[in-house]
Amino acid sequence: SAMDALQSMQTYLSTRPSGFPSLEAGIEWHVRSRTLRNSVSARTSVPALLHHDPREGDARPWKWRTDLASTHPFWEDWFQGLSDKFLGAKGGKLLLLAGTDRLDTALTIGQMQGTVFAYFHFARLSVGS
C-alpha cells in the first residue's frame, strides 16, 4: 500500500541526485536506477519532472521541479484513509495494479464485494524497450 511505500521514500530521496547535466542524463538515471523500467516511458514522463535552471557555473542545471523532501510532514495525512475515501466515492471504480500484494484490507474487501474492479497486470517489462 502507499503507507508501506512511505517507509522507503526517505531512502529513495537520499539516493537521487540533486540535478543533472542534461535532460538526457536525467532520463538515463531514471532507467539505470530502475525508477522507471522502460526507456520510452522515461522519455515521456521525466521532462515534466525537471526544469532547466541555468545558473553560471552549475554543472547540473537540470533540477527537480518539486522538492519532495519539503512535503515530508504531509505524507501520512495524504494517504491515511485514502482507500476508504476511494471506496466511498460515487461512481464506478477501477484499480490498475502491478500485483495482488498492492491491495490493502479495505480495497481487498471492496474487490471481493464487487464494489471495485481490480485489474492486475503481470507483464514483464525489459529495461531497453
C-alpha positions as CSV (number, residue, x, y, z in Angstrom):
1,S,0.0,0.0,0.0
2,A,1.0,3.6,-0.2
3,M,1.5,3.8,3.5
4,D,4.0,0.9,3.3
5,A,5.9,2.6,0.5
6,L,6.4,5.8,2.6
7,Q,9.0,3.9,4.7
8,S,11.4,3.7,1.8
9,M,10.7,7.2,0.5
10,Q,13.5,8.9,2.6
11,T,16.0,6.3,1.3
12,Y,14.9,7.0,-2.2
13,L,15.2,10.7,-1.8
14,S,18.7,10.4,-0.3
15,T,20.0,8.4,-3.2
16,R,18.7,10.5,-6.1
17,P,20.9,13.3,-7.5
18,S,20.1,17.0,-6.8
19,G,20.3,17.7,-10.5
20,F,21.6,16.5,-13.9
21,P,24.0,17.9,-16.5
22,S,21.3,17.4,-19.2
23,L,17.8,16.3,-19.7
24,E,19.0,13.1,-21.3
25,A,21.2,12.4,-18.3
26,G,18.1,12.7,-16.1
27,I,16.2,10.3,-18.3
28,E,19.1,7.8,-18.3
29,W,19.3,8.0,-14.5
30,H,15.7,7.0,-14.1
31,V,16.2,4.0,-16.3
32,R,19.6,3.0,-14.8
33,S,18.3,3.4,-11.2
34,R,15.2,1.4,-12.2
35,T,12.9,4.2,-11.0
36,L,11.4,3.8,-14.4
37,R,12.0,0.5,-16.2
38,N,11.0,1.5,-19.7
39,S,13.0,4.0,-21.7
40,V,10.0,5.1,-23.7
41,S,8.1,5.8,-20.5
42,A,11.2,7.7,-19.1
43,R,11.5,9.9,-22.2
44,T,7.8,10.7,-21.9
45,S,7.5,11.4,-18.2
46,V,10.9,12.7,-17.0
47,P,10.8,16.0,-18.8
48,A,7.9,17.1,-16.7
49,L,9.8,16.2,-13.5
50,L,12.7,18.5,-14.3
51,H,13.3,22.1,-15.2
52,H,16.3,24.0,-16.6
53,D,17.9,26.4,-14.1
54,P,20.9,27.9,-16.0
55,R,22.9,29.4,-13.1
56,E,26.5,30.3,-14.0
57,G,29.0,27.5,-13.1
58,D,26.3,25.0,-12.2
59,A,27.4,21.6,-13.7
60,R,23.9,20.2,-13.1
61,P,21.4,22.8,-14.3
62,W,18.5,20.4,-14.7
63,K,16.8,20.4,-11.3
64,W,13.8,18.7,-9.8
65,R,10.6,20.7,-10.4
66,T,9.2,19.7,-7.0
67,D,11.2,19.5,-3.7
68,L,9.7,16.2,-2.4
69,A,11.6,16.3,0.8
70,S,9.8,19.5,1.9
71,T,6.5,17.7,1.6
72,H,7.5,15.0,4.1
73,P,5.4,16.4,7.0
74,F,2.2,15.8,4.9
75,W,2.9,12.3,3.5
76,E,0.9,10.3,6.0
77,D,-2.0,12.7,6.0
78,W,-2.3,12.3,2.2
79,F,-2.6,8.6,2.3
80,Q,-4.4,7.8,5.6
81,G,-7.9,6.7,4.9
82,L,-7.5,7.1,1.1
83,S,-8.8,3.6,0.3
84,D,-11.9,4.2,2.4
85,K,-12.5,7.6,0.7
86,F,-12.0,5.9,-2.7
87,L,-14.5,3.2,-1.9
88,G,-17.0,5.8,-0.5
89,A,-16.9,7.9,-3.7
90,K,-19.9,7.6,-6.0
91,G,-19.4,6.0,-9.5
92,G,-17.6,3.1,-10.9
93,K,-14.1,2.2,-9.6
94,L,-11.2,0.6,-11.4
95,L,-7.8,-0.1,-9.9
96,L,-4.8,-0.8,-12.2
97,L,-2.2,-2.7,-10.2
98,A,1.1,-4.4,-10.8
99,G,0.3,-7.3,-8.4
100,T,-2.2,-8.7,-5.9
101,D,0.1,-7.7,-3.0
102,R,-0.8,-4.0,-3.7
103,L,-4.3,-4.1,-2.1
104,D,-4.8,-3.1,1.5
105,T,-7.5,-4.6,3.6
106,A,-10.2,-2.1,2.6
107,L,-9.5,-2.5,-1.1
108,T,-9.3,-6.3,-0.8
109,I,-12.8,-6.3,0.8
110,G,-14.1,-3.9,-1.8
111,Q,-12.8,-6.1,-4.6
112,M,-14.4,-9.2,-3.0
113,Q,-17.7,-7.5,-2.6
114,G,-17.7,-6.2,-6.2
115,T,-17.5,-2.6,-5.1
116,V,-14.3,-2.1,-7.0
117,F,-12.9,-3.8,-10.1
118,A,-9.1,-4.5,-9.8
119,Y,-7.1,-5.2,-12.9
120,F,-3.8,-6.9,-12.3
121,H,-1.1,-6.5,-14.9
122,F,1.7,-9.1,-14.6
123,A,3.6,-8.5,-17.8
124,R,7.4,-8.2,-17.6
125,L,9.0,-5.1,-19.0
126,S,12.5,-5.0,-20.3
127,V,14.7,-2.1,-19.4
128,G,15.7,-1.2,-23.0
129,S,12.2,-1.4,-24.5
